[in-house]
């Protein structure tokens, strides 16, 4: 199972980037994929992710040097 985790806070404008992207991805039929929307990572999350074959994190990051970067 693949997990796509969107991180962010809708109360802080661009910080909701991860949540917005994963919300859009949920509208597609992604096989063997589970989408999670989170405001922060917690230790308890490992219990759900322990058997994941792939984990993708999507989050915003402030930078004065780069307008946009994919890492």
Secondary structure, DSSP 8 states (H G I E B T S, - for coil): -EEEEEE--GGGGGGGHHHHHHHHHHTS--TTEEEEEESS--GGGHHHHTT-SEEEEE-----SS-S----
